[in-house]
C-alpha cells in the first residue's frame, strides 16, 4: 500500500473547508454583535487607548489605521458574507482554471479580516482558540479547490494542528490540578463522558472526587500562524 496522493484527499478538503467556514461564520457574527461594545471606540476597553500601547508591527490591524466603529462593523459583515460564500463552496462553481486561485483569495481574505479583530481585540481575543482559528485559516489558503487534489503536506499540517491541540490540552490539565494526575477529573468536568469512562475514572482512585480548577489558555496575539 503506497502513501496517499493528493487526489485521495478531495473529500477531506471539501468537508474541512465547509467546517472551517461555519467556524468563521460564527466568529464574524460574534464580532459583528459584540466587538464594538467590548473593544470598539467606546467599548469596555476602548480601542484607541488599547492600541496606543503597542506598535503596529507587533499587532497589525486595519482598526489601528482607522479606529472607527463603522469600519469594524463593515469588516465583520464582510467576513460574514465571505464565510457564507465559503460555506456554499463558491470557488467550486467556477471553471477549473479559476477555482484554485479564487479559493486561495477567498480564504486569504477571511484570514486577513479576522486577523484585524484578533490583533485589536485585546484581552477579549487573547484566548487560544482565536490563534488556532488563525492558524487553521492560514493553512486553508493552500488547500485549493476544483479537480486538483489538495497538497498532501497541507493535510498533514492540519493533522499536526489537531495533535498539538489535543496533546496540549492534556498537558495543561496535568499541570494545572492534582485531580487530573490522580485520574479524578472526568466525573466532575466531563458531563458527556461515557459510562465506562466515568466508572474507570471513579474507581481508579480511592480519593473522593472534587472539582478541578481550570485556567483559560491565553496565547500571544501574534500575526504569524
Rosetta constraint file for C-alpha pairs under 8 A:
AtomPair CA 4 CA 8 HARMONIC 6.36 0.50
AtomPair CA 4 CA 9 HARMONIC 7.95 0.50
AtomPair CA 4 CA 152 HARMONIC 7.74 0.50
AtomPair CA 5 CA 9 HARMONIC 7.40 0.50
AtomPair CA 5 CA 152 HARMONIC 6.73 0.50
AtomPair CA 6 CA 10 HARMONIC 7.43 0.50
AtomPair CA 6 CA 148 HARMONIC 7.76 0.50
AtomPair CA 6 CA 149 HARMONIC 4.58 0.50
AtomPair CA 6 CA 150 HARMONIC 5.38 0.50
AtomPair CA 6 CA 151 HARMONIC 5.66 0.50
AtomPair CA 6 CA 152 HARMONIC 5.42 0.50
AtomPair CA 7 CA 148 HARMONIC 6.73 0.50
AtomPair CA 7 CA 149 HARMONIC 4.24 0.50
AtomPair CA 7 CA 150 HARMONIC 7.07 0.50
AtomPair CA 8 CA 149 HARMONIC 7.19 0.50
AtomPair CA 9 CA 13 HARMONIC 6.15 0.50
AtomPair CA 9 CA 149 HARMONIC 6.40 0.50
AtomPair CA 9 CA 150 HARMONIC 6.58 0.50
AtomPair CA 9 CA 152 HARMONIC 7.79 0.50
AtomPair CA 9 CA 155 HARMONIC 7.98 0.50
AtomPair CA 10 CA 14 HARMONIC 6.25 0.50
AtomPair CA 10 CA 149 HARMONIC 5.49 0.50
AtomPair CA 10 CA 150 HARMONIC 6.70 0.50
AtomPair CA 11 CA 15 HARMONIC 6.13 0.50
AtomPair CA 12 CA 16 HARMONIC 5.91 0.50
AtomPair CA 13 CA 17 HARMONIC 5.97 0.50
AtomPair CA 13 CA 143 HARMONIC 6.79 0.50
AtomPair CA 13 CA 150 HARMONIC 6.83 0.50
AtomPair CA 14 CA 18 HARMONIC 6.35 0.50
AtomPair CA 15 CA 19 HARMONIC 6.16 0.50
AtomPair CA 16 CA 20 HARMONIC 6.07 0.50
AtomPair CA 17 CA 21 HARMONIC 6.01 0.50
AtomPair CA 17 CA 86 HARMONIC 7.44 0.50
AtomPair CA 17 CA 87 HARMONIC 7.41 0.50
AtomPair CA 17 CA 140 HARMONIC 7.24 0.50
AtomPair CA 18 CA 22 HARMONIC 6.40 0.50
AtomPair CA 18 CA 86 HARMONIC 6.97 0.50
AtomPair CA 18 CA 87 HARMONIC 5.01 0.50
AtomPair CA 18 CA 88 HARMONIC 7.54 0.50
AtomPair CA 18 CA 89 HARMONIC 7.46 0.50
AtomPair CA 19 CA 23 HARMONIC 6.54 0.50
AtomPair CA 19 CA 87 HARMONIC 7.75 0.50
AtomPair CA 20 CA 24 HARMONIC 6.17 0.50
AtomPair CA 20 CA 137 HARMONIC 7.52 0.50
AtomPair CA 21 CA 25 HARMONIC 5.99 0.50
AtomPair CA 21 CA 83 HARMONIC 5.30 0.50
AtomPair CA 21 CA 84 HARMONIC 7.09 0.50
AtomPair CA 21 CA 86 HARMONIC 5.72 0.50
AtomPair CA 21 CA 87 HARMONIC 5.03 0.50
AtomPair CA 22 CA 26 HARMONIC 6.25 0.50
AtomPair CA 22 CA 83 HARMONIC 7.18 0.50
AtomPair CA 22 CA 84 HARMONIC 7.94 0.50
AtomPair CA 22 CA 87 HARMONIC 6.52 0.50
AtomPair CA 23 CA 27 HARMONIC 6.10 0.50
AtomPair CA 24 CA 28 HARMONIC 6.07 0.50
AtomPair CA 24 CA 79 HARMONIC 7.77 0.50
AtomPair CA 24 CA 80 HARMONIC 7.66 0.50
AtomPair CA 24 CA 83 HARMONIC 5.97 0.50
AtomPair CA 24 CA 110 HARMONIC 7.74 0.50
AtomPair CA 25 CA 29 HARMONIC 6.14 0.50
AtomPair CA 25 CA 79 HARMONIC 7.32 0.50
AtomPair CA 25 CA 80 HARMONIC 5.37 0.50
AtomPair CA 25 CA 83 HARMONIC 5.11 0.50
AtomPair CA 25 CA 84 HARMONIC 6.69 0.50
AtomPair CA 26 CA 30 HARMONIC 6.18 0.50
AtomPair CA 27 CA 31 HARMONIC 6.23 0.50
AtomPair CA 28 CA 32 HARMONIC 6.00 0.50
AtomPair CA 28 CA 76 HARMONIC 5.33 0.50
AtomPair CA 28 CA 77 HARMONIC 7.00 0.50
AtomPair CA 28 CA 79 HARMONIC 5.80 0.50
AtomPair CA 28 CA 80 HARMONIC 5.51 0.50
AtomPair CA 28 CA 114 HARMONIC 7.56 0.50
AtomPair CA 29 CA 33 HARMONIC 6.38 0.50
AtomPair CA 29 CA 76 HARMONIC 7.04 0.50
AtomPair CA 29 CA 77 HARMONIC 7.41 0.50
AtomPair CA 29 CA 80 HARMONIC 6.36 0.50
AtomPair CA 30 CA 34 HARMONIC 5.70 0.50
AtomPair CA 30 CA 35 HARMONIC 7.34 0.50
AtomPair CA 31 CA 35 HARMONIC 4.76 0.50
AtomPair CA 31 CA 36 HARMONIC 7.79 0.50
AtomPair CA 31 CA 76 HARMONIC 6.01 0.50
AtomPair CA 31 CA 117 HARMONIC 7.62 0.50
AtomPair CA 32 CA 36 HARMONIC 7.64 0.50
AtomPair CA 32 CA 72 HARMONIC 7.66 0.50
AtomPair CA 32 CA 73 HARMONIC 5.70 0.50
AtomPair CA 32 CA 76 HARMONIC 5.01 0.50
AtomPair CA 32 CA 77 HARMONIC 6.39 0.50
AtomPair CA 34 CA 38 HARMONIC 6.12 0.50
AtomPair CA 35 CA 39 HARMONIC 5.42 0.50
AtomPair CA 35 CA 40 HARMONIC 6.14 0.50
AtomPair CA 35 CA 72 HARMONIC 7.94 0.50
AtomPair CA 35 CA 121 HARMONIC 7.53 0.50
AtomPair CA 36 CA 40 HARMONIC 3.85 0.50
AtomPair CA 36 CA 41 HARMONIC 6.93 0.50
AtomPair CA 36 CA 42 HARMONIC 7.51 0.50
AtomPair CA 36 CA 43 HARMONIC 5.94 0.50
AtomPair CA 36 CA 69 HARMONIC 6.40 0.50
AtomPair CA 36 CA 72 HARMONIC 7.35 0.50
AtomPair CA 36 CA 73 HARMONIC 7.95 0.50
AtomPair CA 37 CA 42 HARMONIC 6.99 0.50
AtomPair CA 37 CA 43 HARMONIC 4.46 0.50
AtomPair CA 37 CA 44 HARMONIC 6.56 0.50
AtomPair CA 38 CA 43 HARMONIC 4.61 0.50
AtomPair CA 38 CA 44 HARMONIC 4.97 0.50
AtomPair CA 38 CA 45 HARMONIC 6.24 0.50
AtomPair CA 38 CA 46 HARMONIC 7.85 0.50
AtomPair CA 38 CA 124 HARMONIC 7.60 0.50
AtomPair CA 39 CA 43 HARMONIC 4.73 0.50
AtomPair CA 39 CA 44 HARMONIC 6.11 0.50
AtomPair CA 39 CA 45 HARMONIC 5.06 0.50
AtomPair CA 39 CA 46 HARMONIC 5.46 0.50
AtomPair CA 39 CA 47 HARMONIC 5.47 0.50
AtomPair CA 39 CA 120 HARMONIC 7.93 0.50
AtomPair CA 39 CA 121 HARMONIC 6.01 0.50
AtomPair CA 39 CA 122 HARMONIC 7.59 0.50
AtomPair CA 39 CA 124 HARMONIC 7.71 0.50
AtomPair CA 40 CA 44 HARMONIC 7.95 0.50
AtomPair CA 40 CA 45 HARMONIC 7.41 0.50
AtomPair CA 40 CA 46 HARMONIC 5.68 0.50
AtomPair CA 40 CA 47 HARMONIC 5.10 0.50
AtomPair CA 40 CA 67 HARMONIC 7.96 0.50
AtomPair CA 40 CA 68 HARMONIC 7.67 0.50
AtomPair CA 40 CA 69 HARMONIC 6.05 0.50
AtomPair CA 40 CA 72 HARMONIC 7.78 0.50
AtomPair CA 41 CA 46 HARMONIC 5.23 0.50
AtomPair CA 41 CA 47 HARMONIC 5.17 0.50
AtomPair CA 41 CA 48 HARMONIC 6.63 0.50
AtomPair CA 41 CA 67 HARMONIC 6.86 0.50
AtomPair CA 41 CA 68 HARMONIC 6.48 0.50
AtomPair CA 41 CA 69 HARMONIC 6.15 0.50
AtomPair CA 42 CA 46 HARMONIC 5.28 0.50
AtomPair CA 42 CA 47 HARMONIC 7.47 0.50
AtomPair CA 43 CA 47 HARMONIC 7.27 0.50
AtomPair CA 45 CA 49 HARMONIC 7.81 0.50
AtomPair CA 45 CA 50 HARMONIC 7.03 0.50
AtomPair CA 46 CA 50 HARMONIC 6.35 0.50
AtomPair CA 47 CA 51 HARMONIC 6.16 0.50
AtomPair CA 47 CA 67 HARMONIC 6.89 0.50
AtomPair CA 47 CA 120 HARMONIC 7.27 0.50
AtomPair CA 47 CA 121 HARMONIC 7.96 0.50
AtomPair CA 48 CA 52 HARMONIC 6.33 0.50
AtomPair CA 48 CA 64 HARMONIC 7.68 0.50
AtomPair CA 48 CA 67 HARMONIC 6.64 0.50
AtomPair CA 49 CA 53 HARMONIC 7.19 0.50
AtomPair CA 50 CA 54 HARMONIC 7.68 0.50
AtomPair CA 50 CA 122 HARMONIC 7.29 0.50
AtomPair CA 51 CA 55 HARMONIC 7.69 0.50
AtomPair CA 51 CA 64 HARMONIC 6.54 0.50
AtomPair CA 51 CA 120 HARMONIC 6.90 0.50
AtomPair CA 54 CA 58 HARMONIC 6.82 0.50
AtomPair CA 54 CA 59 HARMONIC 7.14 0.50
AtomPair CA 55 CA 59 HARMONIC 6.60 0.50
AtomPair CA 56 CA 60 HARMONIC 4.85 0.50
AtomPair CA 56 CA 61 HARMONIC 7.30 0.50
AtomPair CA 56 CA 64 HARMONIC 7.40 0.50
AtomPair CA 58 CA 222 HARMONIC 7.24 0.50
AtomPair CA 58 CA 223 HARMONIC 7.90 0.50
AtomPair CA 59 CA 119 HARMONIC 5.06 0.50
AtomPair CA 59 CA 120 HARMONIC 7.22 0.50
AtomPair CA 59 CA 221 HARMONIC 7.10 0.50
AtomPair CA 59 CA 222 HARMONIC 6.72 0.50
AtomPair CA 59 CA 223 HARMONIC 6.77 0.50
AtomPair CA 60 CA 64 HARMONIC 7.48 0.50
AtomPair CA 60 CA 116 HARMONIC 7.14 0.50
AtomPair CA 60 CA 119 HARMONIC 6.45 0.50
AtomPair CA 60 CA 223 HARMONIC 7.41 0.50
AtomPair CA 61 CA 65 HARMONIC 7.29 0.50
AtomPair CA 61 CA 115 HARMONIC 7.05 0.50
AtomPair CA 61 CA 116 HARMONIC 4.43 0.50
AtomPair CA 61 CA 117 HARMONIC 7.44 0.50
AtomPair CA 61 CA 119 HARMONIC 6.07 0.50
AtomPair CA 61 CA 120 HARMONIC 6.38 0.50
AtomPair CA 62 CA 66 HARMONIC 6.20 0.50
AtomPair CA 62 CA 67 HARMONIC 7.89 0.50
AtomPair CA 62 CA 116 HARMONIC 5.91 0.50
AtomPair CA 63 CA 67 HARMONIC 4.62 0.50
AtomPair CA 63 CA 68 HARMONIC 7.01 0.50
AtomPair CA 63 CA 71 HARMONIC 7.46 0.50
AtomPair CA 63 CA 72 HARMONIC 7.08 0.50
AtomPair CA 63 CA 116 HARMONIC 6.77 0.50
AtomPair CA 63 CA 120 HARMONIC 6.90 0.50
AtomPair CA 64 CA 120 HARMONIC 7.49 0.50
AtomPair CA 66 CA 71 HARMONIC 7.14 0.50
AtomPair CA 67 CA 71 HARMONIC 7.46 0.50
AtomPair CA 67 CA 72 HARMONIC 7.95 0.50
AtomPair CA 68 CA 72 HARMONIC 6.46 0.50
AtomPair CA 69 CA 73 HARMONIC 6.17 0.50
AtomPair CA 70 CA 74 HARMONIC 6.12 0.50
AtomPair CA 71 CA 75 HARMONIC 6.03 0.50
AtomPair CA 72 CA 76 HARMONIC 6.18 0.50
AtomPair CA 73 CA 77 HARMONIC 6.16 0.50
AtomPair CA 74 CA 78 HARMONIC 5.98 0.50
AtomPair CA 75 CA 79 HARMONIC 6.23 0.50
AtomPair CA 75 CA 113 HARMONIC 6.62 0.50
AtomPair CA 76 CA 80 HARMONIC 6.34 0.50
AtomPair CA 76 CA 113 HARMONIC 7.71 0.50
AtomPair CA 77 CA 81 HARMONIC 6.24 0.50
AtomPair CA 78 CA 82 HARMONIC 6.20 0.50
AtomPair CA 79 CA 83 HARMONIC 5.91 0.50
AtomPair CA 79 CA 110 HARMONIC 6.17 0.50
AtomPair CA 79 CA 113 HARMONIC 6.53 0.50
AtomPair CA 79 CA 114 HARMONIC 7.58 0.50
AtomPair CA 80 CA 84 HARMONIC 6.24 0.50
AtomPair CA 81 CA 85 HARMONIC 6.33 0.50
AtomPair CA 82 CA 86 HARMONIC 6.17 0.50
AtomPair CA 82 CA 106 HARMONIC 7.14 0.50
AtomPair CA 82 CA 110 HARMONIC 6.94 0.50
AtomPair CA 83 CA 87 HARMONIC 6.03 0.50
AtomPair CA 83 CA 110 HARMONIC 7.25 0.50
AtomPair CA 84 CA 88 HARMONIC 6.31 0.50
AtomPair CA 85 CA 89 HARMONIC 6.36 0.50
AtomPair CA 85 CA 90 HARMONIC 5.25 0.50
AtomPair CA 86 CA 90 HARMONIC 5.72 0.50
AtomPair CA 86 CA 91 HARMONIC 7.61 0.50
AtomPair CA 86 CA 106 HARMONIC 7.39 0.50
AtomPair CA 86 CA 107 HARMONIC 7.91 0.50
AtomPair CA 89 CA 93 HARMONIC 7.24 0.50
AtomPair CA 90 CA 94 HARMONIC 7.62 0.50
AtomPair CA 91 CA 98 HARMONIC 7.77 0.50
AtomPair CA 91 CA 99 HARMONIC 4.97 0.50
AtomPair CA 91 CA 100 HARMONIC 7.28 0.50
AtomPair CA 91 CA 102 HARMONIC 5.63 0.50
AtomPair CA 91 CA 103 HARMONIC 5.34 0.50
AtomPair CA 91 CA 145 HARMONIC 6.83 0.50
AtomPair CA 91 CA 146 HARMONIC 7.74 0.50
AtomPair CA 92 CA 99 HARMONIC 5.71 0.50
AtomPair CA 92 CA 145 HARMONIC 6.31 0.50
AtomPair CA 92 CA 146 HARMONIC 5.65 0.50
AtomPair CA 93 CA 99 HARMONIC 7.49 0.50
AtomPair CA 94 CA 98 HARMONIC 6.03 0.50
AtomPair CA 94 CA 99 HARMONIC 5.39 0.50
AtomPair CA 95 CA 99 HARMONIC 6.14 0.50
AtomPair CA 96 CA 100 HARMONIC 7.63 0.50
AtomPair CA 96 CA 146 HARMONIC 5.72 0.50
AtomPair CA 96 CA 147 HARMONIC 6.81 0.50
AtomPair CA 97 CA 101 HARMONIC 7.96 0.50
AtomPair CA 98 CA 102 HARMONIC 5.98 0.50
AtomPair CA 99 CA 103 HARMONIC 6.04 0.50
AtomPair CA 99 CA 144 HARMONIC 7.50 0.50
AtomPair CA 99 CA 145 HARMONIC 5.49 0.50
AtomPair CA 99 CA 146 HARMONIC 5.41 0.50
AtomPair CA 100 CA 104 HARMONIC 6.16 0.50
AtomPair CA 100 CA 144 HARMONIC 4.60 0.50
AtomPair CA 100 CA 145 HARMONIC 4.70 0.50
AtomPair CA 100 CA 146 HARMONIC 6.36 0.50
AtomPair CA 101 CA 105 HARMONIC 6.18 0.50
AtomPair CA 101 CA 144 HARMONIC 7.37 0.50
AtomPair CA 102 CA 106 HARMONIC 6.09 0.50
AtomPair CA 103 CA 107 HARMONIC 6.18 0.50
AtomPair CA 103 CA 141 HARMONIC 7.19 0.50
AtomPair CA 103 CA 144 HARMONIC 5.78 0.50
AtomPair CA 103 CA 145 HARMONIC 6.10 0.50
AtomPair CA 104 CA 108 HARMONIC 5.95 0.50
AtomPair CA 104 CA 140 HARMONIC 7.92 0.50
AtomPair CA 104 CA 141 HARMONIC 4.76 0.50
AtomPair CA 104 CA 142 HARMONIC 6.35 0.50
AtomPair CA 104 CA 143 HARMONIC 7.68 0.50
AtomPair CA 104 CA 144 HARMONIC 6.17 0.50
AtomPair CA 105 CA 109 HARMONIC 6.05 0.50
AtomPair CA 105 CA 141 HARMONIC 7.44 0.50
AtomPair CA 106 CA 110 HARMONIC 6.37 0.50
AtomPair CA 106 CA 141 HARMONIC 7.83 0.50
AtomPair CA 107 CA 111 HARMONIC 6.18 0.50
AtomPair CA 107 CA 137 HARMONIC 6.91 0.50
AtomPair CA 107 CA 138 HARMONIC 7.57 0.50
AtomPair CA 107 CA 140 HARMONIC 6.38 0.50
AtomPair CA 107 CA 141 HARMONIC 5.00 0.50
AtomPair CA 108 CA 112 HARMONIC 6.16 0.50
AtomPair CA 108 CA 137 HARMONIC 7.88 0.50
AtomPair CA 108 CA 138 HARMONIC 6.99 0.50
AtomPair CA 108 CA 141 HARMONIC 5.59 0.50
AtomPair CA 109 CA 113 HARMONIC 6.03 0.50
AtomPair CA 110 CA 114 HARMONIC 6.19 0.50
AtomPair CA 110 CA 137 HARMONIC 7.64 0.50
AtomPair CA 111 CA 115 HARMONIC 6.04 0.50
AtomPair CA 111 CA 134 HARMONIC 6.30 0.50
AtomPair CA 111 CA 137 HARMONIC 5.71 0.50
AtomPair CA 111 CA 138 HARMONIC 6.23 0.50
AtomPair CA 112 CA 116 HARMONIC 6.62 0.50
AtomPair CA 113 CA 117 HARMONIC 7.30 0.50
AtomPair CA 114 CA 118 HARMONIC 6.44 0.50
AtomPair CA 114 CA 134 HARMONIC 7.52 0.50
AtomPair CA 115 CA 119 HARMONIC 5.99 0.50
AtomPair CA 115 CA 134 HARMONIC 7.02 0.50
AtomPair CA 115 CA 223 HARMONIC 6.97 0.50
AtomPair CA 116 CA 120 HARMONIC 6.14 0.50
AtomPair CA 117 CA 121 HARMONIC 5.48 0.50
AtomPair CA 117 CA 125 HARMONIC 7.55 0.50
AtomPair CA 118 CA 122 HARMONIC 7.43 0.50
AtomPair CA 118 CA 125 HARMONIC 5.30 0.50
AtomPair CA 118 CA 126 HARMONIC 7.39 0.50
AtomPair CA 118 CA 130 HARMONIC 6.85 0.50
AtomPair CA 118 CA 131 HARMONIC 7.86 0.50
AtomPair CA 118 CA 221 HARMONIC 6.69 0.50
AtomPair CA 119 CA 125 HARMONIC 7.74 0.50
AtomPair CA 119 CA 221 HARMONIC 5.83 0.50
AtomPair CA 119 CA 222 HARMONIC 7.32 0.50
AtomPair CA 119 CA 223 HARMONIC 7.40 0.50
AtomPair CA 121 CA 125 HARMONIC 4.96 0.50
AtomPair CA 121 CA 126 HARMONIC 7.49 0.50
AtomPair CA 122 CA 126 HARMONIC 6.20 0.50
AtomPair CA 123 CA 127 HARMONIC 7.88 0.50
AtomPair CA 125 CA 130 HARMONIC 6.40 0.50
AtomPair CA 125 CA 221 HARMONIC 7.93 0.50
AtomPair CA 126 CA 130 HARMONIC 7.06 0.50
AtomPair CA 126 CA 218 HARMONIC 5.59 0.50
AtomPair CA 126 CA 219 HARMONIC 6.10 0.50
AtomPair CA 126 CA 220 HARMONIC 6.81 0.50
AtomPair CA 126 CA 221 HARMONIC 6.29 0.50
AtomPair CA 127 CA 131 HARMONIC 7.24 0.50
AtomPair CA 127 CA 216 HARMONIC 7.21 0.50
AtomPair CA 127 CA 217 HARMONIC 5.80 0.50
AtomPair CA 127 CA 218 HARMONIC 4.34 0.50
AtomPair CA 127 CA 219 HARMONIC 5.91 0.50
AtomPair CA 128 CA 132 HARMONIC 6.16 0.50
AtomPair CA 128 CA 217 HARMONIC 5.62 0.50
AtomPair CA 128 CA 218 HARMONIC 5.27 0.50
AtomPair CA 128 CA 219 HARMONIC 5.44 0.50
AtomPair CA 129 CA 133 HARMONIC 6.07 0.50
AtomPair CA 130 CA 134 HARMONIC 6.43 0.50
AtomPair CA 131 CA 135 HARMONIC 6.15 0.50
AtomPair CA 131 CA 219 HARMONIC 7.23 0.50
AtomPair CA 131 CA 221 HARMONIC 7.06 0.50
AtomPair CA 131 CA 222 HARMONIC 7.72 0.50
AtomPair CA 131 CA 225 HARMONIC 7.30 0.50
AtomPair CA 132 CA 136 HARMONIC 6.15 0.50
AtomPair CA 132 CA 225 HARMONIC 7.95 0.50
AtomPair CA 133 CA 137 HARMONIC 5.77 0.50
AtomPair CA 134 CA 138 HARMONIC 5.98 0.50
AtomPair CA 134 CA 225 HARMONIC 6.18 0.50
AtomPair CA 135 CA 139 HARMONIC 6.45 0.50
AtomPair CA 135 CA 224 HARMONIC 7.87 0.50
AtomPair CA 135 CA 225 HARMONIC 4.30 0.50
AtomPair CA 136 CA 140 HARMONIC 6.18 0.50
AtomPair CA 136 CA 158 HARMONIC 6.99 0.50
AtomPair CA 136 CA 161 HARMONIC 7.61 0.50
AtomPair CA 136 CA 225 HARMONIC 7.87 0.50
AtomPair CA 137 CA 141 HARMONIC 6.79 0.50
AtomPair CA 138 CA 142 HARMONIC 7.76 0.50
AtomPair CA 138 CA 225 HARMONIC 6.61 0.50
AtomPair CA 139 CA 143 HARMONIC 7.15 0.50
AtomPair CA 139 CA 154 HARMONIC 6.69 0.50
AtomPair CA 139 CA 157 HARMONIC 7.72 0.50
AtomPair CA 139 CA 158 HARMONIC 7.40 0.50
AtomPair CA 140 CA 144 HARMONIC 7.88 0.50
AtomPair CA 142 CA 150 HARMONIC 7.63 0.50
AtomPair CA 142 CA 151 HARMONIC 7.60 0.50
AtomPair CA 142 CA 154 HARMONIC 7.03 0.50
AtomPair CA 143 CA 150 HARMONIC 4.93 0.50
AtomPair CA 143 CA 151 HARMONIC 6.59 0.50
AtomPair CA 143 CA 154 HARMONIC 6.86 0.50
AtomPair CA 143 CA 155 HARMONIC 7.97 0.50
AtomPair CA 144 CA 148 HARMONIC 7.67 0.50
AtomPair CA 144 CA 149 HARMONIC 7.62 0.50
AtomPair CA 144 CA 150 HARMONIC 5.96 0.50
AtomPair CA 145 CA 149 HARMONIC 7.48 0.50
AtomPair CA 145 CA 150 HARMONIC 7.50 0.50
AtomPair CA 150 CA 154 HARMONIC 7.33 0.50
AtomPair CA 150 CA 155 HARMONIC 7.41 0.50
AtomPair CA 151 CA 155 HARMONIC 6.75 0.50
AtomPair CA 152 CA 156 HARMONIC 6.37 0.50
AtomPair CA 153 CA 157 HARMONIC 6.20 0.50
AtomPair CA 154 CA 158 HARMONIC 6.40 0.50
AtomPair CA 155 CA 159 HARMONIC 6.50 0.50
AtomPair CA 156 CA 160 HARMONIC 6.18 0.50
AtomPair CA 157 CA 161 HARMONIC 6.28 0.50
AtomPair CA 158 CA 162 HARMONIC 6.33 0.50
AtomPair CA 159 CA 163 HARMONIC 6.15 0.50
AtomPair CA 160 CA 164 HARMONIC 6.13 0.50
AtomPair CA 161 CA 165 HARMONIC 6.16 0.50
AtomPair CA 162 CA 166 HARMONIC 6.30 0.50
AtomPair CA 163 CA 167 HARMONIC 5.89 0.50
AtomPair CA 164 CA 168 HARMONIC 5.59 0.50
AtomPair CA 165 CA 169 HARMONIC 6.01 0.50
AtomPair CA 166 CA 170 HARMONIC 6.37 0.50
AtomPair CA 167 CA 171 HARMONIC 6.30 0.50
AtomPair CA 168 CA 172 HARMONIC 6.13 0.50
AtomPair CA 169 CA 173 HARMONIC 6.45 0.50
AtomPair CA 170 CA 174 HARMONIC 6.39 0.50
AtomPair CA 171 CA 175 HARMONIC 6.20 0.50
AtomPair CA 172 CA 176 HARMONIC 5.90 0.50
AtomPair CA 173 CA 177 HARMONIC 6.43 0.50
AtomPair CA 173 CA 180 HARMONIC 6.26 0.50
AtomPair CA 173 CA 214 HARMONIC 7.76 0.50
AtomPair CA 174 CA 178 HARMONIC 7.08 0.50
AtomPair CA 174 CA 180 HARMONIC 5.53 0.50
AtomPair CA 174 CA 181 HARMONIC 5.56 0.50
AtomPair CA 176 CA 213 HARMONIC 7.24 0.50
AtomPair CA 176 CA 214 HARMONIC 7.05 0.50
AtomPair CA 176 CA 215 HARMONIC 7.61 0.50
AtomPair CA 177 CA 181 HARMONIC 7.28 0.50
AtomPair CA 177 CA 212 HARMONIC 6.31 0.50
AtomPair CA 177 CA 213 HARMONIC 6.31 0.50
AtomPair CA 177 CA 214 HARMONIC 7.90 0.50
AtomPair CA 178 CA 182 HARMONIC 6.13 0.50
AtomPair CA 179 CA 183 HARMONIC 6.06 0.50
AtomPair CA 179 CA 184 HARMONIC 4.95 0.50
AtomPair CA 179 CA 185 HARMONIC 5.41 0.50
AtomPair CA 179 CA 209 HARMONIC 7.94 0.50
AtomPair CA 179 CA 210 HARMONIC 7.46 0.50
AtomPair CA 179 CA 211 HARMONIC 7.87 0.50
AtomPair CA 179 CA 212 HARMONIC 6.18 0.50
AtomPair CA 180 CA 184 HARMONIC 5.81 0.50
AtomPair CA 180 CA 185 HARMONIC 4.99 0.50
AtomPair CA 180 CA 212 HARMONIC 7.54 0.50
AtomPair CA 182 CA 205 HARMONIC 6.58 0.50
AtomPair CA 183 CA 201 HARMONIC 5.68 0.50
AtomPair CA 183 CA 202 HARMONIC 7.75 0.50
AtomPair CA 183 CA 204 HARMONIC 6.70 0.50
AtomPair CA 183 CA 205 HARMONIC 6.70 0.50
AtomPair CA 184 CA 188 HARMONIC 7.76 0.50
AtomPair CA 184 CA 201 HARMONIC 5.91 0.50
AtomPair CA 184 CA 202 HARMONIC 6.34 0.50
AtomPair CA 184 CA 204 HARMONIC 7.89 0.50
AtomPair CA 184 CA 205 HARMONIC 6.83 0.50
AtomPair CA 184 CA 209 HARMONIC 5.81 0.50
AtomPair CA 184 CA 210 HARMONIC 7.45 0.50
AtomPair CA 185 CA 189 HARMONIC 6.02 0.50
AtomPair CA 185 CA 190 HARMONIC 7.81 0.50
AtomPair CA 185 CA 201 HARMONIC 7.61 0.50
AtomPair CA 185 CA 209 HARMONIC 7.64 0.50
AtomPair CA 185 CA 210 HARMONIC 7.73 0.50
AtomPair CA 185 CA 211 HARMONIC 7.13 0.50
AtomPair CA 185 CA 212 HARMONIC 6.21 0.50
AtomPair CA 186 CA 190 HARMONIC 5.19 0.50
AtomPair CA 186 CA 193 HARMONIC 7.28 0.50
AtomPair CA 186 CA 197 HARMONIC 7.63 0.50
AtomPair CA 186 CA 198 HARMONIC 6.37 0.50
AtomPair CA 186 CA 201 HARMONIC 6.27 0.50
AtomPair CA 187 CA 191 HARMONIC 7.15 0.50
AtomPair CA 187 CA 193 HARMONIC 7.90 0.50
AtomPair CA 187 CA 198 HARMONIC 5.58 0.50
AtomPair CA 187 CA 201 HARMONIC 6.99 0.50
AtomPair CA 187 CA 202 HARMONIC 6.81 0.50
AtomPair CA 187 CA 209 HARMONIC 7.52 0.50
AtomPair CA 188 CA 209 HARMONIC 7.31 0.50
AtomPair CA 188 CA 210 HARMONIC 6.79 0.50
AtomPair CA 188 CA 211 HARMONIC 5.59 0.50
AtomPair CA 188 CA 212 HARMONIC 7.33 0.50
AtomPair CA 189 CA 211 HARMONIC 7.14 0.50
AtomPair CA 189 CA 212 HARMONIC 7.19 0.50
AtomPair CA 193 CA 197 HARMONIC 6.10 0.50
AtomPair CA 193 CA 198 HARMONIC 6.39 0.50
AtomPair CA 194 CA 198 HARMONIC 6.28 0.50
AtomPair CA 195 CA 199 HARMONIC 6.12 0.50
AtomPair CA 196 CA 200 HARMONIC 6.07 0.50
AtomPair CA 197 CA 201 HARMONIC 6.01 0.50
AtomPair CA 198 CA 202 HARMONIC 5.97 0.50
AtomPair CA 199 CA 203 HARMONIC 6.06 0.50
AtomPair CA 200 CA 204 HARMONIC 5.86 0.50
AtomPair CA 201 CA 205 HARMONIC 7.32 0.50
AtomPair CA 202 CA 209 HARMONIC 7.60 0.50
